[in-house]
Every structure is written in C-alpha cells, then in structure tokens.
Amino acid sequence: MKVLITGAAGFIGSNLSRSYIKQGHQVLGVDDFSTSSRNSRHFSKLVDGDNFSFFEMGIEEPEALRYYQRFVGNIDLILNF
C-alpha cells in the first residue's frame, strides 16, 4: 500500500510513517518544517531508510497540488497531521 503522510517530520507523522514502513508499505512524507525540525531523531531515521520518500513543502502551495495530482491515483491512504 502507498501512504501519503503530511506532517511527516513531526512526532506523530514520523512515528506513524515508521509503523507503516515496518508493515512493508511505501510512505510518501510531506512537511514544510513549520512546526517540526529536520534534525529530529524520529525524522532523521526515516530519511535514511527504505520505502520512504520525502517532499519538502506545505500542502497549501500551488506546486504541491500539481505534485499530489500526479500521485493521487497511486496513493491508497492519505493522513494529515
């Protein structure tokens, strides 16, 4: 299953991402770091792992909508944090 998680660098988003990855799913993480940090230990472990792709931007940005539209057909679950 392919999962899109917004807020993936935050505490909840990063832990949920890790859980889905451990279950064998592919995760596309999105975050603009407005309330999180690139240096958080939870997020840094994800970036180095398999089955995790990351896109840095806010979901309100116009290019984000175009980016998501390309993947929406392939995404099985969207979670927003």
N, C-alpha and C positions, 0 to 999 in steps of 0.2 A: 504494500500500500504506500502511496505517496502522500505525505502530510506537509502542509504549509503552516508554519507557526510564526505569527507576528509577535514581536516582543521576545524573540528567541534568545537574546543576550541577558535578559532579566532572570531572576531567581526561578520563578515558576516556569517560564518558557524554556530555559536551559535544562531544567530537570525533566520536564515533560519530553523535550527533544531527546534527551539521553534514554528515557524509558522506551520511546518508540524505536529508537535505533537498536536498543538491546533486543527488541522483539523482531528485528530484522526488516523494519520499514525504512524507507528513504525519507529524509526530512529536508525540506527547504526552509531555512530560517531567515527571517526578515527582522531588522531592527535599525532604528536610527540613532541609538545610544542616547536618547534624550533623558532617559531615567535609568540607564544602566552603563556599564563600563566594558570596554574591550579587554580590560585586564582582569576581569572577574575570573576566579578559578573555575567556576562552573562553565562559563562560556569558552574559555581557552581550551578546555579539554575537548569540547565539541569540534572546534575548528581543526584540530589535528586528527580527528577520527574519520572513519569511512562512513558512507551513507548520509553525510551531512553537507549540504551546500548552503552558502550564506550570501545574502544580498543586503548591502547596507543602504537603506533609505527608509523614509517614512511612507506609510501606506497612503497618505494624502497627496503625495507628489504625482504630477501627471504621468511621468515616465513609469512610475510604479504600476499604474493601471494598465499600461500597454504591456509591461513585463508579465504581470499576472494573467492577462488575457491570453498570452502565448502558452501558459502552463495550465490554465484552468481546466482544460479537457483532460489533462493527465493527473490532476490532483484529486485524491479521494476524500480528503478531510482538511478543513481549514479551521484553525484555532487561533483566536485573537486574545493577546494578553497585553 
